[in-house]
Amino acid sequence: MSTTIHSPTTWLVPGTGETIAHGRLLAAMAGKSAVLLGETHDRYDIHRWQLHVLSGLLAHRTDIVVGFEMFPRRVQPALDKWVAGALGDDAFLEEADWKTVWGFPADLYMPIFHFCRQHGVPMKALNCRRALVTEVGKLGWDEIPIHDRDGVTPAKPATAAYRQYLFDITGGVRPGREATQPQDPAFDRFVRAQQTWDRAFACNIAEAIGESDGALVVGIIGRGHLEYGHGTPYQLADLGVRDVAVLLPSDTETVRLEQEPIADGLFRLPPIERSVAKRG
């Protein structure tokens, strides 16, 4: 497996090692059905990067919807009122139940929210009710009545590669952990819970595409739901939405050129910009 150098402030196609110009990449992304922008939730620089990508995409097409992992479906009316200019900052956060639904400071995301309002870009809540994730993890989909599924359909079962990915990022084999390998039934509950989020984001993205007559839906989503085409992209394909791209920020100087790349595009962030917010 070969590697390539990734210089700061540049885009890289991790499948080929090609460096690609910002404008050329975003022009290509504008033709997609969905573009998913991965994040580490507490990084200010990553949210600035997301905002810059959104601005670039809007320059190429005006029919854009921005979907947010942070919001469950039940607060969609607050998002609609915010974009319409009917709420101020504090009232919006209160109506969206921010302190309950998301534990990170709102100022990480407010520039993106203001971008959507200033440009009249619809905002879409992508998440489900939090309890559904716990219930599916514990009981499985068959035990959840359809009317309690919050618009989410059962997830397509995880691939062996995704189970390995989740096993690795959650610590692998370690003392006190029941699961000793990715296929261990003791790991099923965690996988089901993770896939409930994956599927919720996918269902709501697919719904937004349908409701908007084919608009480009840009997802603001944690990168663990996107990397290597697992998670939400995999569930979107199961729903028939296949023209999807994943863009990720990167702090890494070298990138592995893999047969199954981590994303469609990586942007190397300047190291000096890193700053982290404390979770409330």
Secondary structure, 3 states (H helix, E strand, C coil): CCEEECCCCCEEECCCCEEECHHHHHHHHCCCCEEEEEECCCEHHHHHHHHHHHHHHHHHCCCEEEEEEEEEHHHHHHHHHHHCCCCCHHHHHHHCCHHHHCCCCHHHCHHHHHHHHHHCCCEEEEECCHHHHHHHHHHCHHHCCHHHCCCCCCCCCCCHHHHHHHHHHCCCCCCCCCCCCCCCHHHHHHHHHHHHHHHHHHHHHHHHHHHCCCCEEEEEEEHHHCHHHCCHHHHHHHCCCCCEEEEEEECCCEEECCCCCCCCEEEECCHHHCCECCCC
